[in-house]
Amino acid sequence: MAIIPGYVRAIRRKTPFLDRRSAEAERLSPVAALVRRHDRDRFQTALFAPVARREALFALYAFNFEIASVRERVTQETLGRIRLQWWRETLATAFEGGPIRRHIVAEPLTTVIRENHLTRAHFERLIDSRERDLDDEPPATLETLEDYAEGSSARLVYLALEILGMPAPAARQAGFHIGIAYAFAGLLRAMPHLARAGRHLVPAEIAAQTGLNDADYQALRATPALRAATAELAAAASRHLASARIHHARTPRSGLPALLPATIAARSLARLEQAGFNPFDPKLASPDPLQSWRLAAAMFLKRF
């Protein structure tokens, strides 16, 4: 393990790490700067990709931020649907060879799509899934939430793997499970914010089984029912991580930057368990200060 710090130092010489206020970091492209500011996790994972592939990943992750944040940036459901429709039309133009639309994210994304021959269906599924964010109804079942996570998160992993030139079926199968696990871990991390906004992520069937009270949830009360429901979601995420790791040995190292969210999800779930499955524990709001090192170790050891 003593060699890992040297490995990280080598990476630091080549990449603008998230928490490093250097002149190099200030020269980030607009999409890299956007991801750095709004998506700390994916910014850090992208830094482990080959230099020639990073800007493509930043463009992809910036697009993801654009559609994932629609719900928070509009005051009416109709306005959200209009924004998402704009992105559908923009992607259609990108795939069909039309003129590039002038937009901080759409321009580089169009170039990435055309140069890397990315799969259109993945983008369409991402947007369709984000349209579900505009609905306040909770998912009916765990399977419903998993379907949403596959569409809103795993599809992003598939596209990242394509950018990295990773056609291996094992990487795609791992990406399916990692995408769902990371989405679940992210939803659990965001539960205080979602509860305050009146948004429900706990599937109705789990809420009924655990006796979760909506008033307690919105008041951020960590009742036994809330902890039980949270533990159910965390257990589902852990199962997906275990399923992903079955494909570990057959996944080439070149695909790891797209799969590193597994490392982040695993640490997030461990912290949640340490907090007694109380998603409202204030300690969980602080980012993991060792995350860059954990990702470096995962790359060095070729694991996720």
C-alpha positions as CSV (number, residue, x, y, z in Angstrom):
1,M,0.0,0.0,0.0
2,A,3.0,2.4,0.4
3,I,3.1,2.8,-3.3
4,I,-0.3,4.4,-3.5
5,P,0.6,7.9,-2.3
6,G,3.2,8.0,-5.1
7,Y,0.6,7.0,-7.6
8,V,-1.7,9.8,-6.4
9,R,1.2,12.3,-6.6
10,A,1.7,11.3,-10.2
11,I,-1.9,11.8,-10.9
12,R,-1.9,15.2,-9.2
13,R,1.0,16.4,-11.4
14,K,-1.3,15.8,-14.4
15,T,-4.7,16.7,-13.2
16,P,-6.5,19.7,-11.6
17,F,-7.8,18.0,-8.4
18,L,-11.1,19.2,-7.1
19,D,-9.9,20.9,-3.9
20,R,-6.8,22.4,-5.4
21,R,-7.1,26.1,-6.2
22,S,-4.3,26.2,-8.7
23,A,-3.7,28.1,-11.9
24,E,-4.2,24.8,-13.7
25,A,-7.7,24.4,-12.2
26,E,-8.6,28.0,-13.2
27,R,-7.9,27.0,-16.8
28,L,-10.7,24.4,-16.9
29,S,-13.0,24.4,-19.9
30,P,-16.5,25.7,-19.3
31,V,-18.0,22.2,-19.1
32,A,-15.2,21.0,-16.8
33,A,-15.7,24.0,-14.6
34,L,-19.5,23.3,-14.5
35,V,-19.0,19.7,-13.5
36,R,-16.3,20.7,-10.9
37,R,-18.8,23.1,-9.3
38,H,-21.9,21.0,-9.4
39,D,-20.9,17.3,-9.5
40,R,-17.9,16.7,-7.3
41,D,-18.1,12.9,-7.6
42,R,-18.0,12.7,-11.4
43,F,-15.5,15.5,-11.7
44,Q,-13.1,13.4,-9.6
45,T,-13.7,10.2,-11.4
46,A,-13.2,11.8,-14.8
47,L,-9.7,12.9,-13.7
48,F,-8.6,9.2,-13.7
49,A,-9.5,8.9,-17.4
50,P,-6.9,9.4,-20.1
51,V,-6.3,13.1,-20.8
52,A,-7.6,12.7,-24.3
53,R,-11.0,11.4,-23.0
54,R,-11.6,13.8,-20.1
55,E,-13.2,16.7,-22.0
56,A,-15.7,14.2,-23.6
57,L,-16.6,13.0,-20.1
58,F,-16.9,16.5,-18.8
59,A,-19.3,17.3,-21.6
60,L,-21.4,14.2,-20.9
61,Y,-21.5,14.9,-17.2
62,A,-22.3,18.6,-17.8
63,F,-25.3,17.5,-19.9
64,N,-26.3,15.2,-17.1
65,F,-26.3,18.1,-14.6
66,E,-28.4,20.2,-17.0
67,I,-31.2,17.6,-17.2
68,A,-30.9,16.4,-13.6
69,S,-31.3,20.0,-12.2
70,V,-34.3,20.9,-14.3
71,R,-36.7,20.2,-11.4
72,E,-34.8,22.6,-9.1
73,R,-34.5,25.3,-11.7
74,V,-38.2,25.7,-12.7
75,T,-41.2,26.9,-10.9
76,Q,-43.8,25.0,-13.0
77,E,-43.9,21.5,-14.3
78,T,-44.7,22.7,-17.8
79,L,-41.5,24.8,-17.8
80,G,-39.6,21.7,-16.9
81,R,-41.1,19.7,-19.7
82,I,-40.2,22.5,-22.1
83,R,-36.6,22.4,-21.0
84,L,-36.3,18.7,-21.4
85,Q,-38.0,18.9,-24.8
86,W,-35.3,21.5,-25.9
87,W,-32.7,18.9,-25.0
88,R,-34.5,16.2,-27.0
89,E,-34.5,18.5,-30.0
90,T,-30.9,19.4,-29.4
91,L,-29.9,15.7,-29.3
92,A,-31.9,15.0,-32.4
93,T,-29.9,17.7,-34.2
94,A,-26.7,16.3,-32.9
95,F,-27.4,12.8,-34.1
96,E,-29.0,13.7,-37.4
97,G,-26.1,16.0,-38.5
98,G,-27.9,19.4,-38.1
99,P,-26.3,22.7,-37.2
100,I,-24.7,22.8,-33.8
101,R,-26.8,24.7,-31.3
102,R,-25.0,27.6,-29.5
103,H,-25.0,26.6,-25.9
104,I,-22.2,26.1,-23.3
105,V,-23.0,22.4,-23.0
106,A,-24.8,21.5,-26.3
107,E,-21.9,22.6,-28.5
108,P,-19.2,20.3,-26.9
109,L,-21.7,17.5,-26.3
110,T,-22.6,17.5,-30.0
111,T,-19.0,17.1,-30.9
112,V,-18.6,14.3,-28.5
113,I,-21.6,12.5,-29.8
114,R,-20.4,12.7,-33.4
115,E,-16.8,11.9,-32.7
116,N,-17.5,8.9,-30.4
117,H,-20.6,7.6,-32.2
118,L,-22.5,7.4,-28.9
119,T,-25.8,5.5,-28.5
120,R,-28.8,7.8,-29.0
121,A,-31.1,5.5,-27.0
122,H,-29.1,6.0,-23.8
123,F,-29.6,9.8,-24.1
124,E,-33.3,9.5,-24.8
125,R,-33.7,7.2,-21.7
126,L,-31.8,9.7,-19.6
127,I,-34.2,12.5,-20.5
128,D,-37.3,10.3,-20.2
129,S,-36.2,9.3,-16.7
130,R,-35.5,12.9,-15.6
131,E,-39.0,13.8,-16.8
132,R,-40.2,11.6,-13.9
133,D,-38.5,14.0,-11.5
134,L,-41.3,16.5,-12.3
135,D,-43.9,14.1,-10.7
136,D,-44.3,14.3,-6.9
137,E,-45.7,10.8,-6.5
138,P,-43.4,8.3,-4.8
139,P,-42.3,5.2,-6.8
140,A,-44.8,2.4,-6.2
141,T,-42.2,-0.4,-5.6
142,L,-38.5,-1.0,-5.2
143,E,-38.5,-2.3,-8.8
144,T,-40.0,1.1,-10.0
145,L,-37.2,3.0,-8.2
146,E,-34.6,0.6,-9.7
147,D,-36.0,1.2,-13.2
148,Y,-35.7,5.0,-12.6
149,A,-32.1,4.5,-11.3
150,E,-31.2,2.5,-14.4
151,G,-32.6,5.2,-16.7
152,S,-31.1,8.2,-14.8
153,S,-27.8,6.8,-13.7
154,A,-26.8,3.5,-15.3
155,R,-27.3,4.9,-18.8
156,L,-24.8,7.6,-18.0
157,V,-22.3,4.9,-17.0
158,Y,-22.9,3.1,-20.4
159,L,-22.2,6.4,-22.2
160,A,-19.0,7.0,-20.2
161,L,-17.9,3.5,-21.1
162,E,-18.5,4.2,-24.7
163,I,-16.4,7.4,-24.5
164,L,-13.6,5.3,-22.9
165,G,-13.8,2.8,-25.8
166,M,-14.9,0.0,-23.5
167,P,-17.1,-2.5,-25.4
168,A,-16.5,-5.4,-22.9
169,P,-19.9,-7.0,-21.9
170,A,-18.6,-7.4,-18.4
171,A,-18.0,-3.6,-18.0
172,R,-21.6,-3.0,-19.3
173,Q,-23.0,-5.5,-16.8
174,A,-21.1,-4.0,-14.0
175,G,-22.2,-0.5,-15.1
176,F,-25.8,-1.6,-14.8
177,H,-25.5,-2.5,-11.2
178,I,-23.1,0.4,-10.3
179,G,-25.4,2.9,-11.9
180,I,-28.4,1.8,-9.7
181,A,-26.3,1.5,-6.5
182,Y,-24.8,5.0,-7.0
183,A,-28.2,6.4,-7.7
184,F,-29.7,4.9,-4.5
185,A,-26.7,6.1,-2.5
186,G,-27.2,9.6,-3.9
187,L,-30.9,9.6,-3.2
188,L,-30.2,8.6,0.4
189,R,-27.6,11.4,0.7
190,A,-30.1,13.9,-0.7
191,M,-33.0,12.7,1.5
192,P,-32.9,15.8,3.8
193,H,-33.1,18.1,0.8
194,L,-35.8,16.0,-0.8
195,A,-37.9,15.8,2.4
196,R,-37.8,19.5,2.8
197,A,-38.9,19.9,-0.8
198,G,-41.8,17.5,-0.2
199,R,-40.4,14.9,-2.6
200,H,-40.8,11.3,-1.8
201,L,-38.1,8.7,-2.8
202,V,-39.1,5.8,-0.5
203,P,-41.2,3.4,-2.5
204,A,-44.8,3.3,-1.4
205,E,-44.6,-0.5,-0.7
206,I,-41.6,0.0,1.6
207,A,-43.2,3.0,3.4
208,A,-46.3,0.8,4.1
209,Q,-44.2,-2.2,5.3
210,T,-42.2,-0.1,7.7
211,G,-45.0,2.2,8.8
212,L,-43.2,5.3,7.6
213,N,-45.2,8.4,8.4
214,D,-45.2,11.2,5.8
215,A,-45.3,14.0,8.5
216,D,-42.3,12.5,10.2
217,Y,-40.4,12.2,6.9
218,Q,-41.1,15.9,6.0
219,A,-40.2,17.0,9.5
220,L,-36.8,15.2,9.2
221,R,-37.6,13.0,12.2
222,A,-35.4,9.9,12.3
223,T,-38.1,7.5,13.6
224,P,-37.5,3.7,13.7
225,A,-39.8,3.5,10.6
226,L,-37.6,6.0,8.7
227,R,-34.4,4.1,9.7
228,A,-36.0,0.8,8.6
229,A,-37.0,2.2,5.3
230,T,-33.6,3.7,4.8
231,A,-31.9,0.4,5.7
232,E,-34.1,-1.3,3.0
233,L,-32.9,1.0,0.3
234,A,-29.3,0.8,1.5
235,A,-29.5,-3.0,1.4
236,A,-30.8,-2.9,-2.2
237,A,-27.9,-0.7,-3.2
238,S,-25.4,-3.0,-1.5
239,R,-26.8,-6.0,-3.4
240,H,-26.2,-4.2,-6.6
241,L,-22.7,-3.4,-5.7
242,A,-22.1,-7.0,-4.9
243,S,-23.6,-8.0,-8.3
244,A,-21.3,-5.5,-10.0
245,R,-18.2,-6.9,-8.4
246,I,-18.9,-10.3,-9.8
247,H,-17.7,-8.9,-13.1
248,H,-14.6,-7.3,-11.6
249,A,-12.0,-9.7,-13.0
250,R,-13.3,-9.4,-16.6
251,T,-13.5,-5.6,-16.6
252,P,-10.4,-4.0,-18.2
253,R,-8.6,-1.2,-16.3
254,S,-9.4,1.3,-19.1
255,G,-13.1,1.1,-18.1
256,L,-12.6,1.9,-14.5
257,P,-13.0,5.7,-14.6
258,A,-16.7,5.1,-15.6
259,L,-17.1,2.5,-12.8
260,L,-15.5,4.4,-9.9
261,P,-18.9,5.7,-8.7
262,A,-19.1,2.2,-7.0
263,T,-16.3,3.2,-4.7
264,I,-18.1,6.4,-3.8
265,A,-21.4,4.6,-3.3
266,A,-19.8,2.0,-1.0
267,R,-18.3,4.6,1.2
268,S,-21.6,6.6,1.3
269,L,-23.5,3.5,2.4
270,A,-20.9,2.6,5.0
271,R,-21.2,6.1,6.5
272,L,-25.0,5.8,6.5
273,E,-24.7,2.5,8.4
274,Q,-22.4,4.1,10.9
275,A,-25.1,6.7,11.5
276,G,-27.6,4.0,12.3
277,F,-29.3,4.5,9.0
278,N,-30.4,8.0,10.0
279,P,-30.2,9.9,6.7
280,F,-30.8,13.1,8.6
281,D,-27.6,12.8,10.6
282,P,-25.8,16.1,10.2
283,K,-22.4,14.3,9.8
284,L,-23.5,12.8,6.5
285,A,-23.8,16.3,5.0
286,S,-20.1,16.8,4.9
287,P,-18.2,15.4,1.9
288,D,-15.7,12.6,2.3
289,P,-12.3,14.4,2.7
290,L,-10.5,11.2,1.6
291,Q,-12.5,10.6,-1.5
292,S,-9.7,11.4,-4.0
293,W,-7.4,9.0,-2.2
294,R,-10.0,6.3,-2.2
295,L,-10.5,6.6,-5.9
296,A,-6.7,6.6,-6.5
297,A,-6.4,3.4,-4.5
298,A,-9.3,1.8,-6.4
299,M,-7.5,2.7,-9.7
300,F,-4.2,1.4,-8.5
301,L,-5.7,-1.9,-7.2
302,K,-8.0,-2.2,-10.2
303,R,-11.2,-2.5,-8.3
304,F,-14.5,-0.8,-7.9
